[in-house]
Amino acid sequence: MSTTVLSVRLPDDLKERLDALSSSTGRTAAYYVREAVEQHLAELEYAYTLRAEVEANRRGELVSRSLTEVSAELGLDEPA
């Protein structure tokens, strides 16, 4: 796996916590930063994609259908 270097500024208290975790586990701080990014990047991507879609919808840029239209298409509005 190819890697690249990224410099990140952290508040002192966060850096201290990261260093303490590293010391207590024998792993590097870089390991935990990489783990955190890997675990949370997908969540951030999803959240920002949703936000962009909501904004596009508000600007009228998305084609949408009403619940009534979708229900009718799925046959959900017919009597049982």
C-alpha positions as CSV (number, residue, x, y, z in Angstrom):
1,M,0.0,0.0,0.0
2,S,1.4,3.4,-1.0
3,T,1.2,6.1,1.7
4,T,1.7,9.8,1.8
5,V,2.4,12.2,4.6
6,L,-0.3,14.6,6.0
7,S,0.4,17.2,8.6
8,V,-2.4,17.9,11.1
9,R,-2.6,20.5,13.8
10,L,-4.2,19.2,16.9
11,P,-5.2,21.0,20.2
12,D,-2.7,20.2,23.0
13,D,-5.3,18.2,25.0
14,L,-6.1,16.0,22.0
15,K,-2.4,15.4,21.3
16,E,-1.8,14.5,24.9
17,R,-4.7,11.9,24.8
18,L,-3.3,10.5,21.5
19,D,0.2,10.2,23.0
20,A,-1.2,8.6,26.1
21,L,-3.1,6.0,24.1
22,S,0.0,5.4,22.0
23,S,2.2,4.9,25.1
24,S,-0.3,2.6,26.8
25,T,-0.8,0.3,23.7
26,G,2.6,0.4,22.0
27,R,1.2,1.7,18.8
28,T,2.1,4.9,17.0
29,A,0.0,8.0,17.1
30,A,-0.1,7.8,13.3
31,Y,-1.7,4.4,13.6
32,Y,-4.6,5.8,15.6
33,V,-5.0,8.9,13.4
34,R,-5.2,6.6,10.4
35,E,-7.7,4.3,12.1
36,A,-9.9,7.3,13.0
37,V,-9.8,8.6,9.5
38,E,-10.6,5.2,8.0
39,Q,-13.5,4.7,10.3
40,H,-15.2,8.1,10.0
41,L,-14.4,9.2,6.5
42,A,-17.4,7.2,5.0
43,E,-19.7,8.8,7.6
44,L,-18.5,12.3,6.7
45,E,-18.8,11.6,2.9
46,Y,-22.3,10.3,3.4
47,A,-23.4,13.3,5.5
48,Y,-22.0,15.9,3.1
49,T,-23.5,14.1,0.1
50,L,-26.9,14.2,1.8
51,R,-26.4,17.9,2.6
52,A,-25.6,18.6,-1.0
53,E,-28.7,16.8,-2.2
54,V,-30.9,18.7,0.2
55,E,-29.5,22.0,-1.0
56,A,-29.9,20.9,-4.6
57,N,-33.5,19.9,-3.8
58,R,-34.2,23.3,-2.2
59,R,-32.9,25.0,-5.3
60,G,-35.3,23.0,-7.4
61,E,-32.5,21.1,-9.2
62,L,-33.7,17.6,-8.4
63,V,-36.6,15.8,-9.9
64,S,-38.8,14.6,-7.1
65,R,-42.2,12.8,-6.8
66,S,-44.8,13.0,-4.2
67,L,-45.6,10.2,-1.7
68,T,-48.9,9.8,-3.5
69,E,-47.2,9.1,-6.8
70,V,-44.8,6.6,-5.3
71,S,-47.5,4.8,-3.4
72,A,-49.6,4.6,-6.5
73,E,-46.7,3.2,-8.5
74,L,-46.0,0.6,-5.9
75,G,-49.7,-0.3,-5.6
76,L,-49.9,0.7,-2.0
77,D,-53.0,2.9,-2.4
78,E,-55.2,0.1,-3.5
79,P,-57.7,-1.4,-1.0
80,A,-56.6,-4.7,0.6
